Amino acid sequence: MQRVLRRTLLAAQLIAATVIATPAHAQSSVSGSIAITAQVVAPLQLIVTHALDFGRMLTATTKTIAPSAATGGRFELIGEGGSAVTVTLSMPSQLNPPSGSNLPVTNWTYLLGDSPTLTGTPVAFNSGTSDPIPARFQTFAGTTKLYFGIGATVQASAAQPTTAYTGTGQITVAYSDL
């Protein structure tokens, strides 16, 4: 009986070795399919809703405007819900009069939120080009908004000419997940 069992096992091993060693017939062609998708997103929009306005001030005084103040600079970003963006702020280090000494601008700050009511602790940034500020639109189908407030400090010297001073800041926004 053991002899029959050994022969059966040996036969099974030979059959298995033959099946494994026999090359499969190569196919001359194969085909398949792949899904192809795309999503078109809304272009970014930037709307400046309020200029940073220091208003009137006396010589030899300092005036600070918070980014959440009614006279703070305000802008809105409109973009695709759930998308990430980077915001770069390049603000002037001085305001210029028609003639005479410039008015220095320091202590730039911003607030960012999903609501026009900006709350929280202002974040400082450099007056030149800031490091990119990462932000993300709320996850909604379609477009949604982000709200920014900008503030700073001006300091008029005792000899500051009494005139109007102006300057321009630059805001650059780009999708960072496209």
N, CA, C and O of each residue as an XYZ file, in Angstrom:
712
protein
N       0.803     -1.172      0.000
C       0.000      0.000      0.000
C       0.862      1.258      0.000
O       0.551      2.245     -0.666
N       1.960      1.199      0.769
C       2.847      2.350      0.777
C       3.487      2.540     -0.589
O       3.751      3.665     -1.014
N       3.734      1.419     -1.275
C       4.336      1.510     -2.600
C       3.386      2.210     -3.572
O       3.836      3.021     -4.382
N       2.102      1.921     -3.514
C       1.116      2.563     -4.388
C       1.010      4.046     -4.042
O       0.907      4.900     -4.923
N       1.036      4.324     -2.770
C       0.957      5.720     -2.341
C       2.173      6.511     -2.815
O       2.046      7.651     -3.262
N       3.365      5.892     -2.713
C       4.577      6.573     -3.194
C       4.517      6.805     -4.690
O       4.890      7.878     -5.165
N       4.054      5.817     -5.439
C       3.967      5.966     -6.901
C       2.951      7.039     -7.262
O       3.163      7.793     -8.212
N       1.857      7.120     -6.523
C       0.835      8.132     -6.799
C       1.382      9.531     -6.519
O       1.160     10.464     -7.291
N       2.104      9.661     -5.398
C       2.705     10.956     -5.084
C       3.762     11.345     -6.103
O       3.842     12.507     -6.501
N       4.580     10.378     -6.533
C       5.607     10.641     -7.542
C       4.964     11.038     -8.858
O       5.451     11.943     -9.536
N       3.892     10.385     -9.224
C       3.187     10.710    -10.462
C       2.594     12.122    -10.379
O       2.650     12.881    -11.346
N       2.033     12.464     -9.230
C       1.455     13.791     -9.055
C       2.529     14.866     -9.136
O       2.298     15.937     -9.697
N       3.716     14.581     -8.570
C       4.818     15.544     -8.629
C       5.296     15.726    -10.065
O       5.592     16.845    -10.483
N       5.372     14.625    -10.828
C       5.801     14.721    -12.229
C       4.793     15.513    -13.052
O       5.178     16.325    -13.894
N       3.523     15.286    -12.816
C       2.490     16.018    -13.557
C       2.562     17.505    -13.223
O       2.474     18.347    -14.117
N       2.722     17.832    -11.944
C       2.807     19.238    -11.531
C       4.033     19.900    -12.143
O       3.939     21.033    -12.616
N       5.176     19.229    -12.146
C       6.397     19.790    -12.728
C       6.228     20.012    -14.218
O       6.724     21.001    -14.759
N       5.538     19.112    -14.882
C       5.328     19.245    -16.328
C       4.430     20.443    -16.630
O       4.689     21.197    -17.568
N       3.368     20.617    -15.829
C       2.457     21.741    -16.055
C       3.172     23.061    -15.828
O       2.984     24.015    -16.583
N       3.994     23.116    -14.786
C       4.716     24.362    -14.480
C       5.755     24.654    -15.551
O       5.947     25.814    -15.917
N       6.419     23.644    -16.055
C       7.490     23.837    -17.027
C       6.976     24.082    -18.435
O       7.729     24.567    -19.280
N       5.719     23.764    -18.716
C       5.177     23.954    -20.057
C       4.898     25.431    -20.278
O       4.137     26.026    -19.516
N       5.496     26.047    -21.307
C       5.276     27.476    -21.534
C       3.830     27.743    -21.939
O       3.228     26.973    -22.688
N       3.280     28.856    -21.428
C       1.934     29.271    -21.821
C       1.999     29.838    -23.222
O       3.031     30.358    -23.647
N       0.923     29.739    -23.916
C       0.890     30.306    -25.265
C       0.797     31.825    -25.159
O      -0.120     32.328    -24.510
N       1.701     32.563    -25.766
C       1.719     34.018    -25.725
C       0.581     34.560    -26.559
O       0.273     34.041    -27.632
N      -0.048     35.623    -26.046
C      -1.110     36.259    -26.809
C      -0.470     37.300    -27.710
O       0.491     37.959    -27.312
N      -0.978     37.448    -28.885
C      -0.394     38.403    -29.815
C      -0.886     39.823    -29.570
O      -0.254     40.775    -30.027
N      -2.006     39.990    -28.854
C      -2.475     41.329    -28.495
C      -3.430     41.225    -27.303
O      -4.066     40.198    -27.066
N      -3.499     42.311    -26.583
C      -4.437     42.428    -25.475
C      -5.049     43.819    -25.526
O      -4.507     44.707    -26.185
N      -6.138     44.017    -24.862
C      -6.734     45.349    -24.819
C      -7.335     45.580    -23.436
O      -7.622     44.636    -22.700
N      -7.515     46.830    -23.107
C      -8.104     47.223    -21.844
C      -8.615     48.641    -21.966
O      -8.520     49.248    -23.033
N      -9.146     49.166    -20.902
C      -9.631     50.543    -20.931
C      -9.195     51.253    -19.655
O      -8.925     50.620    -18.635
N      -9.134     52.567    -19.732
C      -8.759     53.392    -18.590
C      -9.715     54.580    -18.528
O     -10.066     55.153    -19.560
N     -10.130     54.944    -17.335
C     -10.996     56.115    -17.168
C     -10.157     57.380    -17.274
O      -9.014     57.412    -16.816
N     -10.706     58.394    -17.862
C     -10.034     59.685    -18.012
C     -10.979     60.740    -17.460
O     -12.136     60.824    -17.870
N     -10.470     61.560    -16.508
C     -11.317     62.563    -15.879
C     -10.616     63.916    -15.849
O      -9.396     63.992    -15.993
N     -11.366     64.949    -15.667
C     -10.837     66.304    -15.491
C     -11.871     67.107    -14.715
O     -13.061     66.794    -14.737
N     -11.411     68.133    -14.037
C     -12.320     69.049    -13.360
C     -11.870     70.461    -13.666
O     -10.724     70.828    -13.406
N     -12.760     71.241    -14.211
C     -12.487     72.642    -14.501
C     -12.943     73.441    -13.287
O     -14.057     73.253    -12.797
N     -12.079     74.334    -12.800
C     -12.415     75.144    -11.621
C     -12.595     76.605    -12.019
O     -12.109     77.054    -13.057
N     -13.294     77.313    -11.180
C     -13.544     78.736    -11.419
C     -12.239     79.521    -11.320
O     -11.404     79.209    -10.472
N     -12.047     80.526    -12.160
C     -10.858     81.366    -12.026
C     -10.943     82.182    -10.735
O     -12.031     82.464    -10.233
N      -9.799     82.549    -10.220
C      -9.748     83.378     -9.012
C     -10.206     84.793     -9.319
O      -9.975     85.316    -10.409
N     -10.852     85.396     -8.350
C     -11.225     86.804     -8.441
C     -10.770     87.494     -7.166
O     -10.884     86.928     -6.079
N     -10.262     88.692     -7.288
C      -9.841     89.496     -6.147
C     -10.612     90.803     -6.216
O     -10.573     91.509     -7.224
N     -11.312     91.118     -5.135
C     -12.098     92.351     -5.078
C     -11.637     93.154     -3.867
O     -11.801     92.712     -2.730
N     -11.063     94.332     -4.105
C     -10.691     95.228     -3.010
C     -11.965     95.956     -2.598
O     -12.567     96.677     -3.394
N     -12.372     95.757     -1.337
C     -13.621     96.349     -0.859
C     -13.408     97.617     -0.047
O     -14.336     98.406      0.131
N     -12.161     97.824      0.458
C     -11.885     99.047      1.222
C     -10.381     99.297      1.253
O      -9.594     98.393      1.535
N      -9.995    100.539      0.959
C      -8.584    100.931      1.045
C      -8.187    101.076      2.513
O      -9.024    101.394      3.358
N      -6.925    100.847      2.809
C      -6.401    101.126      4.149
C      -6.338    102.646      4.295
O      -5.618    103.318      3.557
N      -7.091    103.179      5.244
C      -7.249    104.630      5.369
C      -6.859    105.080      6.781
O      -7.578    104.825      7.747
N      -5.714    105.750      6.884
C      -5.266    106.270      8.172
C      -5.999    107.564      8.551
O      -5.928    108.005      9.698
N      -6.681    108.151      7.614
C      -7.432    109.380      7.899
C      -6.511    110.540      8.207
O      -5.369    110.587      7.749
N      -7.018    111.467      8.983
C      -6.260    112.677      9.347
C      -5.508    112.438     10.645
O      -5.968    111.711     11.526
N      -4.341    113.064     10.744
C      -3.542    112.950     11.968
C      -2.658    114.183     12.128
O      -2.383    114.886     11.155
N      -2.223    114.438     13.332
C      -1.347    115.571     13.626
C       0.118    115.192     13.409
O       0.470    114.012     13.419
N       0.963    116.200     13.214
C       2.403    115.953     13.171
C       2.838    115.409     14.537
O       2.163    115.621     15.545
N       3.937    114.726     14.553
C       4.538    114.159     15.760
C       3.601    113.161     16.463
O       3.615    113.047     17.688
N       2.792    112.443     15.676
C       1.918    111.415     16.259
C       2.064    110.106     15.487
O       2.555    110.067     14.359
N       1.618    109.048     16.139
C       1.612    107.715     15.537
C       0.169    107.241     15.474
O      -0.612    107.475     16.395
N      -0.176    106.575     14.384
C      -1.540    106.068     14.242
C      -1.479    104.631     13.727
O      -0.829    104.341     12.723
N      -2.173    103.738     14.437
C      -2.225    102.332     14.042
C      -3.659    101.972     13.674
O      -4.604    102.322     14.381
N      -3.802    101.272     12.563
C      -5.102    100.763     12.123
C      -5.023     99.235     12.163
O      -4.145     98.639     11.538
N      -5.931     98.612     12.889
C      -5.987     97.147     12.965
C      -6.629     96.587     11.690
O      -7.442     97.269     11.065
N      -6.277     95.355     11.295
C      -6.867     94.779     10.088
C      -8.373     94.556     10.194
O      -9.052     94.439      9.173
N      -8.901     94.497     11.412
C     -10.342     94.304     11.594
C     -11.102     95.629     11.730
O     -12.329     95.630     11.821
N     -10.377     96.759     11.743
C     -11.005     98.074     11.916
C     -11.813     98.459     10.679
O     -11.559     97.975      9.575
N     -12.788     99.335     10.887
C     -13.622     99.802      9.774
C     -12.788    100.508      8.701
O     -13.165    100.504      7.529
N     -11.654    101.116      9.089
C     -10.802    101.810      8.118
C      -9.619    100.950      7.653
O      -8.749    101.424      6.922
N      -9.594     99.689      8.081
C      -8.536     98.770      7.629
C      -8.716     98.428      6.159
O      -9.815     98.541      5.616
N      -7.644     98.014      5.528
C      -7.722     97.579      4.137
C      -8.469     96.252      4.068
O      -8.241     95.374      4.901
N      -9.344     96.095      3.103
C     -10.135     94.865      2.974
C     -10.147     94.388      1.531
O     -10.261     95.175      0.591
N     -10.024     93.066      1.387
C     -10.257     92.481      0.073
C     -10.837     91.087      0.226
O     -10.661     90.428      1.251
N     -11.538     90.651     -0.822
C     -12.168     89.337     -0.863
C     -11.558     88.537     -2.001
O     -11.220     89.076     -3.055
N     -11.428     87.248     -1.763
C     -11.013     86.329     -2.814
C     -12.195     85.420     -3.116
O     -12.847     84.921     -2.199
N     -12.470     85.206     -4.379
C     -13.517     84.286     -4.798
C     -12.838     83.189     -5.593
O     -12.082     83.460     -6.527
N     -13.115     81.935     -5.212
C     -12.485     80.812     -5.899
C     -13.243     79.523     -5.674
O     -14.281     79.502     -5.013
N     -12.719     78.463     -6.222
C     -13.342     77.142     -6.177
C     -13.339     76.577     -4.764
O     -12.296     76.533     -4.111
N     -14.501     76.146     -4.293
C     -14.635     75.567     -2.965
C     -13.661     74.417     -2.744
O     -13.500     73.553     -3.606
N     -13.009     74.415     -1.577
C     -12.062     73.357     -1.223
C     -10.658     73.545     -1.770
O      -9.753     72.803     -1.390
N     -10.452     74.506     -2.641
C      -9.135     74.715     -3.260
C      -8.184     75.466     -2.339
O      -8.603     76.277     -1.514
N      -6.893     75.178     -2.498
C      -5.844     75.868     -1.749
C      -5.275     76.994     -2.599
O      -5.146     76.866     -3.817
N      -4.933     78.107     -1.934
C      -4.315     79.248     -2.609
C      -3.140     79.745     -1.785
O      -3.020     79.436     -0.599
N      -2.277     80.518     -2.427
C      -1.240     81.261     -1.711
C      -1.447     82.738     -2.018
O      -1.742     83.123     -3.150
N      -1.284     83.553     -0.981
C      -1.467     84.996     -1.098
C      -0.139     85.651     -0.732
O       0.439     85.357      0.314
N       0.337     86.535     -1.598
C       1.572     87.280     -1.339
C       1.221     88.758     -1.288
O       0.598     89.298     -2.202
N       1.635     89.403     -0.198
C       1.354     90.825      0.000
C       2.652     91.619     -0.123
O       3.645     91.303      0.532
N       2.637     92.635     -0.951
C       3.782     93.526     -1.093
C       3.286     94.948     -0.826
O       2.670     95.582     -1.683
N       3.569     95.424      0.377
C       3.054     96.719      0.806
C       4.197     97.727      0.903
O       5.348     97.346      1.117
N       3.882     99.004      0.748
C       4.940    100.020      0.774
C       5.486    100.250      2.188
O       4.782    100.054      3.179
N       6.722    100.659      2.256
C       7.325    100.996      3.555
C       7.156    102.482      3.867
O       7.544    102.950      4.937
N       6.570    103.218      2.915
C       6.335    104.648      3.127
C       5.214    105.125      2.215
O       4.945    104.536      1.168
N       4.571    106.199      2.636
C       3.583    106.880      1.802
C       4.239    108.151      1.301
O       5.039    108.775      1.998
N       3.887    108.522      0.078
C       4.574    109.634     -0.581
C       3.674    110.864     -0.681
O       2.495    110.747     -1.014
N       4.236    112.059     -0.388
C       3.499    113.309     -0.579
C       3.775    113.836     -1.990
O       4.644    113.312     -2.686
N       3.042    114.867     -2.413
C       3.370    115.488     -3.707
C       4.809    116.020     -3.717
O       5.486    115.977     -4.745
N       5.270    116.523     -2.560
C       6.663    116.945     -2.412
C       6.988    116.935     -0.921
O       6.092    117.079     -0.089
N       8.251    116.767     -0.586
C       8.654    116.765      0.812
C       8.968    115.372      1.327
O       9.188    114.447      0.545
N       8.987    115.226      2.645
C       9.376    113.968      3.300
C       8.270    112.921      3.226
O       7.083    113.232      3.318
N       8.695    111.679      3.058
C       7.758    110.558      3.028
C       7.269    110.230      4.431
O       7.913    110.590      5.416
N       6.146    109.554      4.521
C       5.557    109.148      5.791
C       5.791    107.639      5.947
O       5.241    106.855      5.173
N       6.600    107.218      6.937
C       6.920    105.798      7.078
C       5.701    104.961      7.500
O       4.874    105.402      8.299
N       5.612    103.749      6.946
C       4.564    102.787      7.301
C       5.261    101.540      7.836
O       6.130    100.978      7.170
N       4.876    101.105      9.046
C       5.504     99.948      9.689
C       4.419     99.036     10.261
O       3.223     99.303     10.136
N       4.869     97.966     10.883
C       3.997     97.041     11.621
C       2.804     96.536     10.806
O       1.664     96.595     11.267
N       3.068     96.042      9.605
C       2.002     95.501      8.761
C       1.439     94.227      9.377
O       2.189     93.368      9.841
N       0.109     94.110      9.379
C      -0.565     92.911      9.898
C      -1.733     92.543      8.981
O      -2.232     93.368      8.216
N      -2.150     91.286      9.082
C      -3.339     90.854      8.328
C      -4.172     89.904      9.171
O      -3.684     89.302     10.128
N      -5.439     89.783      8.793
C      -6.353     88.772      9.307
C      -6.986     88.085      8.112
O      -7.196     88.710      7.072
N      -7.286     86.827      8.250
C      -7.871     86.027      7.179
C      -9.016     85.232      7.763
O      -8.894     84.695      8.864
N     -10.140     85.141      7.043
C     -11.267     84.368      7.550
C     -12.252     83.986      6.469
O     -12.173     84.453      5.333
N     -13.193     83.118      6.851
C     -14.259     82.675      5.946
C     -15.483     83.575      6.048
O     -16.474     83.363      5.350
N     -15.414     84.580      6.917
C     -16.529     85.492      7.139
C     -16.015     86.927      7.044
O     -14.868     87.195      7.402
N     -16.852     87.856      6.565
C     -16.408     89.250      6.500
C     -16.151     89.855      7.880
O     -15.469     90.874      7.988
N     -16.686     89.245      8.927
C     -16.402     89.696     10.285
C     -15.086     89.067     10.710
O     -15.060     87.932     11.184
N     -14.013     89.790     10.543
C     -12.681     89.254     10.825
C     -12.394     89.325     12.323
O     -12.498     90.386     12.939
N     -12.033     88.187     12.894
C     -11.693     88.123     14.311
C     -10.390     87.354     14.467
O      -9.918     86.713     13.528
N      -9.827     87.423     15.639
C      -8.607     86.684     15.914
C      -7.435     87.617     16.125
O      -7.583     88.838     16.188
N      -6.277     87.013     16.232
C      -5.044     87.757     16.464
C      -4.406     88.100     15.116
O      -4.154     87.205     14.310
N      -4.145     89.378     14.866
C      -3.496     89.750     13.602
C      -2.118     89.099     13.470
O      -1.416     88.886     14.458
N      -1.756     88.795     12.240
C      -0.473     88.166     11.917
C       0.420     89.215     11.256
O       0.001     89.874     10.304
N       1.649     89.374     11.755
C       2.591     90.358     11.196
C       3.213     89.836      9.905
O       3.407     88.631      9.738
N       3.522     90.755      8.998
C       4.264     90.407      7.780
C       5.148     91.580      7.382
O       4.929     92.709      7.819
N       6.146     91.308      6.551
C       7.083     92.351      6.106
C       6.428     93.262      5.082
O       5.541     92.847      4.335
N       6.882     94.522      5.058
C       6.308     95.480      4.110
C       6.681     95.170      2.666
O       5.924     95.482      1.747
N       7.853     94.553      2.460
C       8.203     94.114      1.104
C       7.360     92.897      0.776
O       6.306     92.707      1.382
N       7.775     92.094     -0.131
C       7.014     90.905     -0.495
C       6.993     89.938      0.678
O       8.042     89.519      1.165
N       5.785     89.582      1.132
C       5.641     88.658      2.263
C       5.894     87.231      1.802
O       5.839     86.930      0.610
N       6.170     86.362      2.757
C       6.196     84.941      2.432
C       4.789     84.572      1.992
O       3.819     85.141      2.493
N       4.659     83.629      1.064
C       3.305     83.251      0.635
C       2.465     82.795      1.834
O       2.906     81.983      2.647
N       1.269     83.326      1.922
C       0.339     82.991      2.993
C      -0.562     81.879      2.474
O      -1.305     82.091      1.515
N      -0.512     80.693      3.088
C      -1.380     79.620      2.608
C      -2.805     79.810      3.124
O      -3.010     80.199      4.274
N      -3.780     79.533      2.270
C      -5.187     79.627      2.652
C      -5.967     78.579      1.866
O      -5.495     78.084      0.843
N      -7.150     78.246      2.345
C      -7.992     77.262      1.665
C      -9.445     77.735      1.722
O      -9.950     78.140      2.769
N     -10.100     77.669      0.556
C     -11.518     77.988      0.500
C     -12.307     76.894      1.211
O     -11.904     75.731      1.208
N     -13.436     77.270      1.823
C     -14.295     76.272      2.446
C     -14.720     75.254      1.400
O     -14.823     75.566      0.214
N     -14.966     74.023      1.862
C     -15.356     72.956      0.940
C     -16.837     73.080      0.612
O     -17.696     72.671      1.393
N     -17.116     73.638     -0.528
C     -18.470     73.771     -1.069
C     -18.402     73.417     -2.547
O     -17.346     73.521     -3.171
N     -19.515     73.005     -3.094
C     -19.581     72.839     -4.550
C     -19.664     74.235     -5.154
O     -20.454     75.058     -4.691
N     -18.877     74.512     -6.163
C     -18.876     75.830     -6.787
C     -17.902     76.771     -6.122
O     -16.895     76.347     -5.553
N     -18.214     78.069     -6.198
C     -17.290     79.076     -5.669
C     -17.663     79.494     -4.252
O     -18.808     79.357     -3.820
N     -16.680     80.000     -3.557
C     -16.860     80.514     -2.202
C     -15.861     81.654     -1.999
O     -15.077     81.954     -2.899
N     -15.881     82.294     -0.820
C     -15.042     83.472     -0.582
C     -14.110     83.290      0.609
O     -14.393     82.540      1.543
N     -12.989     84.003      0.542
C     -12.092     84.222      1.667
C     -12.014     85.731      1.873
O     -12.064     86.492      0.907
N     -11.894     86.161      3.110
C     -11.874     87.588      3.440
C     -10.542     87.935      4.113
O     -10.080     87.213      4.996
N      -9.929     89.051      3.687
C      -8.670     89.535      4.248
C      -8.860     90.945      4.777
O      -9.598     91.746      4.202
N      -8.183     91.239      5.882
C      -8.071     92.590      6.398
C      -6.598     92.909      6.572
O      -5.815     92.047      6.970
N      -6.219     94.145      6.276
C      -4.818     94.569      6.380
C      -4.753     95.834      7.231
O      -5.567     96.744      7.074
N      -3.769     95.876      8.138
C      -3.554     97.048      8.977
C      -2.080     97.387      9.049
O      -1.240     96.604      8.608
N      -1.756     98.551      9.603
C      -0.360     98.997      9.734
C      -0.315    100.213     10.653
O      -1.330    100.634     11.209
N       0.893    100.766     10.798
C       1.131    101.946     11.631
C       1.861    102.999     10.807
O       2.782    102.677     10.058
N       1.447    104.267     10.946
C       2.193    105.391     10.364
C       2.657    106.284     11.511
O       2.005    106.391     12.550
N       3.806    106.921     11.287
C       4.345    107.810     12.320
C       4.804    109.102     11.664
O       5.764    109.125     10.894
N       4.097    110.172     11.988
C       4.446    111.485     11.441
C       5.471    112.148     12.360
O       5.296    112.174     13.578
N       6.531    112.676     11.776
C       7.537    113.388     12.565
C       7.020    114.786     12.903
O       5.997    115.226     12.379
N       7.732    115.463     13.770
C       7.354    116.833     14.139
C       7.467    117.777     12.946
O       6.751    118.776     12.874
N       8.358    117.467     12.017
C       8.560    118.317     10.838
C       7.826    117.784      9.600
O       8.108    118.214      8.481
N       6.905    116.871      9.793
C       6.194    116.249      8.661
C       5.380    117.304      7.918
O       4.593    118.019      8.538
N       5.555    117.416      6.593
C       4.751    118.378      5.827
C       3.249    118.067      5.937
O       2.847    116.904      5.926
N       2.452    119.092      6.041
C       0.998    118.917      6.124
C       0.428    118.851      4.710
O       0.218    119.869      4.050
N       0.189    117.628      4.274
C      -0.335    117.376      2.934
C      -0.903    115.956      2.891
O      -0.830    115.232      3.884
N      -1.453    115.562      1.779
C      -1.973    114.198      1.608
C      -0.820    113.273      1.197
O       0.065    113.671      0.439
N      -0.840    112.044      1.702
C       0.185    111.038      1.405
C      -0.504    109.824      0.799
O      -1.592    109.440      1.229
N       0.131    109.226     -0.197
C      -0.467    108.058     -0.845
C       0.582    106.974     -1.098
O       1.783    107.244     -1.123
N       0.117    105.782     -1.279
C       0.967    104.647     -1.617
C       0.094    103.539     -2.184
O      -1.133    103.599     -2.115
N       0.736    102.539     -2.737
C       0.005    101.420     -3.338
C       0.626    100.110     -2.891
O       1.847     99.955     -2.896
N      -0.211     99.183     -2.511
C       0.232     97.835     -2.177
C      -0.172     96.875     -3.285
O      -1.110     97.137     -4.038
N       0.536     95.775     -3.374
C       0.262     94.774     -4.405
C      -0.152     93.469     -3.733
O       0.500     93.028     -2.787
N      -1.237     92.843     -4.215
C      -1.737     91.562     -3.717
C      -1.656     90.563     -4.870
O      -2.186     90.810     -5.953
N      -0.995     89.443     -4.631
C      -0.890     88.401     -5.653
C      -1.458     87.098     -5.076
O      -1.069     86.671     -3.989
N      -2.371     86.483     -5.807
C      -3.018     85.249     -5.348
C      -2.930     84.222     -6.455
O      -3.131     84.540     -7.627
N      -2.626     82.973     -6.079
C      -2.561     81.881     -7.070
C      -3.085     80.598     -6.426
O      -2.873     80.355     -5.238
N      -3.772     79.785     -7.226
C      -4.124     78.448     -6.765
C      -2.838     77.686     -6.513
O      -1.922     77.745     -7.334
N      -2.747     76.984     -5.417
C      -1.539     76.207     -5.133
C      -1.758     74.704     -5.302
O      -0.834     73.913     -5.117
N      -2.980     74.316     -5.652
C      -3.258     72.889     -5.829
C      -3.681     72.548     -7.255
O      -4.324     71.522     -7.478
N      -3.332     73.387     -8.211
C      -3.614     73.076     -9.627
C      -2.361     72.624    -10.321
O      -2.392     72.318    -11.513
